[in-house]
Amino acid sequence: MKIRHIRNATIVIECGPYQILVDPMLAPKGALPPLKFSGGMVRNPTVELPTEAEAALQGVTHCLITHCQKGHFDHLDRAGKAWLRHHQIPVICTPHDAPHLASKGLNVQPLQLNEQGVGRFFEGQIRTIACVHGRGFVGSFMEHGVGYFIEMPGEPSLYLSGDTILTPDIAQFVVANQPAVSVVPAGGARFDFGGDIIMGVEDVLEFARISEGLVVANHLEAISHCPVTRQALASAAQKAGVAARLRIPADGEAIDVNRHVAPLMYA
């Protein structure tokens, strides 16, 4: 398995014959509106796509969406929708998001989930894990979405947390299942009011403490309401003694997961 970080929450997972694009935000720098009134009304994304993005997209076979409604363009923007429509990429999503995505003309393949949120995923299985995309008043405006726990034959188990803060339920899930690799947001995003709507430095450090696997941080230095920098997170991880288990990829960087963790022989 390889994970290529594209930008923000957009990644490409190479898993056997499949290359799965997750939460595509493909707009050029500054093409999307600001997310905060304070701080100069900076437009988004704040950086261009990396040069590696074009080649990575050429190999994509499927797309996986964690959440996309209520204006969450940083996980699926107009450019991402247009690209998916043009290439007729199968878009895997929850039953909740399927009608919305189908209305945009996408090739939707909703997951068939049982009451426990578990379904088939190619030759393996996928499980949905509830997200808490902010609490209180600000949380009432958010599309909370899901994270995914993916188990494939001969591959490391993979947890894509989606946009969430670290909740007791997520911590309990991590301790009980110990994903071989987890991809978590780290930008500490917040609006002009309310608290964090995704994990920030302290949540990521705590996640790395309770996880025995590799932790990959994303949602950094690409959206105007995410104040955490890669350097600040790396420095904090070093001081906390978890730097060896935490990867903070640059835009365009690929991580060969198999070099860091052993595969899970899913049956």
C-alpha positions as CSV (number, residue, x, y, z in Angstrom):
1,M,0.0,0.0,0.0
2,K,1.1,3.5,-0.8
3,I,-0.6,6.8,0.2
4,R,0.2,9.9,-1.8
5,H,-0.8,13.1,-0.1
6,I,-2.1,15.5,-2.7
7,R,-3.2,18.6,-0.8
8,N,-5.4,19.3,2.3
9,A,-7.5,16.1,2.7
10,T,-7.0,14.8,-0.8
11,I,-5.0,11.6,-1.1
12,V,-4.6,8.7,-3.4
13,I,-4.4,5.2,-1.9
14,E,-2.6,2.6,-4.0
15,C,-3.9,-0.8,-2.9
16,G,-3.2,-3.7,-5.1
17,P,-4.9,-3.0,-8.5
18,Y,-6.9,-0.1,-7.1
19,Q,-5.9,3.5,-6.9
20,I,-8.5,5.3,-4.7
21,L,-8.8,9.1,-4.7
22,V,-10.2,10.4,-1.4
23,D,-12.0,13.7,-1.0
24,P,-10.8,15.5,-4.2
25,M,-10.4,19.3,-3.9
26,L,-8.8,20.1,-7.3
27,A,-9.3,23.8,-7.7
28,P,-6.4,26.1,-8.4
29,K,-5.0,28.4,-5.7
30,G,-7.5,31.1,-4.7
31,A,-10.4,29.8,-6.8
32,L,-12.6,29.1,-3.7
33,P,-14.1,31.5,-1.2
34,P,-12.7,32.4,2.2
35,L,-13.7,30.5,5.3
36,K,-13.0,33.2,7.8
37,F,-13.9,36.9,7.9
38,S,-10.9,37.7,10.1
39,G,-7.3,37.4,9.0
40,G,-7.7,39.2,5.6
41,M,-10.4,37.2,3.9
42,V,-7.9,34.8,2.4
43,R,-9.3,32.8,-0.5
44,N,-8.9,29.0,-0.8
45,P,-7.0,26.9,-1.4
46,T,-4.0,28.8,-0.2
47,V,-1.5,26.7,-2.3
48,E,-1.6,25.2,-5.8
49,L,-1.8,21.5,-6.5
50,P,1.6,19.9,-6.4
51,T,3.3,18.9,-9.7
52,E,2.8,15.2,-8.8
53,A,-1.0,15.6,-8.8
54,E,-1.5,15.2,-12.5
55,A,0.4,11.8,-12.8
56,A,-1.3,10.6,-9.6
57,L,-4.8,11.4,-11.0
58,Q,-4.1,9.5,-14.2
59,G,-4.0,6.2,-12.4
60,V,-7.1,6.7,-10.3
61,T,-9.6,3.8,-10.6
62,H,-12.1,4.8,-7.8
63,C,-13.0,7.7,-5.6
64,L,-14.1,7.6,-1.9
65,I,-15.9,10.4,-0.2
66,T,-16.1,11.0,3.6
67,H,-18.5,14.0,3.5
68,C,-19.6,16.5,0.8
69,Q,-22.8,18.3,1.8
70,K,-23.5,21.7,3.5
71,G,-20.8,23.4,1.4
72,H,-17.7,21.3,2.4
73,F,-15.8,22.2,-0.8
74,D,-12.5,21.4,0.8
75,H,-13.4,17.7,0.4
76,L,-15.2,17.8,-2.9
77,D,-15.2,21.0,-5.0
78,R,-16.5,21.9,-8.4
79,A,-13.2,21.0,-10.1
80,G,-13.2,17.6,-8.3
81,K,-16.8,16.9,-9.5
82,A,-16.0,18.0,-13.0
83,W,-13.0,15.7,-13.1
84,L,-14.9,12.7,-11.7
85,R,-17.8,13.3,-14.2
86,H,-15.4,13.7,-17.2
87,H,-13.6,10.4,-16.4
88,Q,-16.7,8.6,-15.1
89,I,-14.8,7.4,-12.0
90,P,-16.9,5.2,-9.7
91,V,-17.6,7.3,-6.6
92,I,-18.0,5.2,-3.4
93,C,-19.9,6.9,-0.6
94,T,-22.4,6.4,2.2
95,P,-26.1,5.8,1.4
96,H,-26.6,9.3,3.0
97,D,-24.4,11.0,0.4
98,A,-25.4,9.0,-2.6
99,P,-28.5,11.0,-3.7
100,H,-26.6,14.3,-3.4
101,L,-23.7,13.0,-5.4
102,A,-25.9,11.4,-8.0
103,S,-27.7,14.7,-8.5
104,K,-24.3,16.2,-9.6
105,G,-24.1,13.6,-12.4
106,L,-21.4,11.4,-10.7
107,N,-21.1,7.7,-11.2
108,V,-22.2,6.8,-7.7
109,Q,-21.7,3.4,-6.0
110,P,-23.1,3.7,-2.5
111,L,-21.8,1.3,0.1
112,Q,-24.1,-1.5,1.2
113,L,-23.7,-1.3,5.0
114,N,-25.3,-3.5,7.6
115,E,-26.6,-2.1,10.9
116,Q,-23.1,-2.0,12.4
117,G,-21.9,0.2,9.4
118,V,-19.9,-2.7,7.9
119,G,-19.9,-3.6,4.2
120,R,-17.9,-5.2,1.4
121,F,-15.1,-3.2,-0.1
122,F,-13.6,-4.9,-3.1
123,E,-12.1,-8.1,-1.8
124,G,-12.2,-6.9,1.8
125,Q,-14.4,-4.9,4.1
126,I,-15.1,-1.4,5.1
127,R,-16.5,0.0,8.3
128,T,-17.9,3.5,8.9
129,I,-16.8,5.4,12.1
130,A,-18.9,8.4,13.1
131,C,-17.2,11.8,13.0
132,V,-17.8,14.8,15.2
133,H,-16.9,17.8,13.0
134,G,-17.2,20.3,15.8
135,R,-19.3,20.6,18.9
136,G,-22.0,23.0,20.2
137,F,-23.4,25.8,18.1
138,V,-20.7,25.6,15.3
139,G,-21.2,21.8,15.2
140,S,-24.8,22.3,14.3
141,F,-23.8,23.9,11.0
142,M,-21.5,21.1,10.0
143,E,-21.9,18.0,7.9
144,H,-20.3,15.5,10.2
145,G,-19.7,12.6,7.8
146,V,-17.9,9.4,8.5
147,G,-14.4,8.0,8.7
148,Y,-13.6,4.6,7.2
149,F,-11.8,1.6,8.5
150,I,-10.6,-0.5,5.6
151,E,-9.3,-4.1,5.7
152,M,-8.0,-5.7,2.5
153,P,-6.3,-9.0,1.9
154,G,-2.6,-8.8,2.4
155,E,-2.6,-5.1,3.1
156,P,-2.2,-3.0,6.3
157,S,-5.5,-2.0,7.9
158,L,-6.2,1.6,7.2
159,Y,-8.3,4.1,9.1
160,L,-9.3,7.3,7.3
161,S,-10.7,9.4,10.2
162,G,-12.4,12.0,8.0
163,D,-13.0,15.5,9.5
164,T,-13.4,15.0,13.2
165,I,-12.1,16.0,16.6
166,L,-10.7,13.2,18.8
167,T,-13.8,11.9,20.7
168,P,-13.9,9.2,23.4
169,D,-15.6,6.9,20.9
170,I,-12.9,7.3,18.3
171,A,-10.2,6.8,20.9
172,Q,-12.0,3.6,22.0
173,F,-12.1,2.4,18.4
174,V,-8.4,3.0,17.9
175,V,-7.4,1.2,21.1
176,A,-9.6,-1.7,20.3
177,N,-8.7,-2.1,16.6
178,Q,-5.2,-0.6,16.4
179,P,-5.2,0.3,12.7
180,A,-1.9,-0.3,11.1
181,V,-2.0,3.1,9.5
182,S,-4.3,6.1,10.3
183,V,-4.8,9.3,8.3
184,V,-6.1,12.1,10.5
185,P,-6.7,15.8,10.1
186,A,-4.3,18.0,12.0
187,G,-5.0,21.6,11.0
188,G,-7.0,22.7,14.1
189,A,-9.6,24.3,11.8
190,R,-11.9,26.8,13.3
191,F,-14.2,29.7,12.1
192,D,-14.5,33.2,13.5
193,F,-16.6,31.7,16.4
194,G,-16.7,28.4,18.2
195,G,-14.0,25.8,18.9
196,D,-11.9,23.5,16.7
197,I,-13.9,21.5,14.1
198,I,-11.1,19.0,13.4
199,M,-8.1,17.7,15.3
200,G,-5.3,20.1,16.1
201,V,-1.9,19.5,17.7
202,E,-3.0,18.2,21.0
203,D,-5.6,15.8,19.5
204,V,-3.1,14.4,17.0
205,L,-0.5,13.9,19.8
206,E,-3.0,12.1,21.9
207,F,-4.1,10.0,18.9
208,A,-0.4,9.0,18.3
209,R,0.0,8.1,22.0
210,I,-2.9,5.6,21.9
211,S,-2.2,4.2,18.4
212,E,0.5,1.6,17.9
213,G,0.5,2.1,14.1
214,L,1.6,4.7,11.7
215,V,-0.2,8.1,11.9
216,V,-0.3,10.3,8.8
217,A,-1.3,13.9,9.4
218,N,-3.2,15.9,6.7
219,H,-5.4,19.0,6.4
220,L,-2.3,21.2,6.8
221,E,-1.3,24.5,5.2
222,A,-3.9,24.5,2.4
223,I,-7.1,26.0,3.8
224,S,-7.3,29.5,5.4
225,H,-9.0,28.4,8.6
226,C,-6.4,25.8,9.5
227,P,-3.7,27.5,11.6
228,V,-1.5,24.5,12.5
229,T,1.7,24.3,10.5
230,R,3.7,21.3,9.6
231,Q,6.7,22.6,11.5
232,A,4.7,23.3,14.7
233,L,3.2,19.8,14.6
234,A,6.6,18.2,14.0
235,S,8.2,20.1,16.8
236,A,5.4,19.2,19.2
237,A,5.5,15.5,18.2
238,Q,9.3,15.5,18.9
239,K,8.8,16.9,22.3
240,A,6.0,14.5,23.1
241,G,8.0,11.5,22.0
242,V,5.7,10.3,19.2
243,A,7.6,11.6,16.2
244,A,8.7,8.1,15.2
245,R,5.1,7.1,14.6
246,L,3.9,10.4,13.0
247,R,4.3,11.2,9.3
248,I,3.6,14.8,8.1
249,P,3.8,14.5,4.3
250,A,4.5,17.4,2.0
251,D,2.0,18.1,-0.8
252,G,2.7,15.5,-3.5
253,E,4.7,13.2,-1.2
254,A,4.1,9.4,-1.4
255,I,4.4,7.2,1.7
256,D,5.2,3.5,1.2
257,V,3.1,2.1,4.1
258,N,4.5,-1.4,3.8
259,R,7.9,-0.1,4.8
260,H,6.5,1.0,8.1
261,V,3.9,-1.6,9.1
262,A,3.1,-5.3,8.6
263,P,0.2,-6.3,6.4
264,L,-3.0,-7.6,7.9
265,M,-4.0,-10.9,6.4
266,Y,-7.7,-10.3,6.1
267,A,-9.7,-13.4,5.4
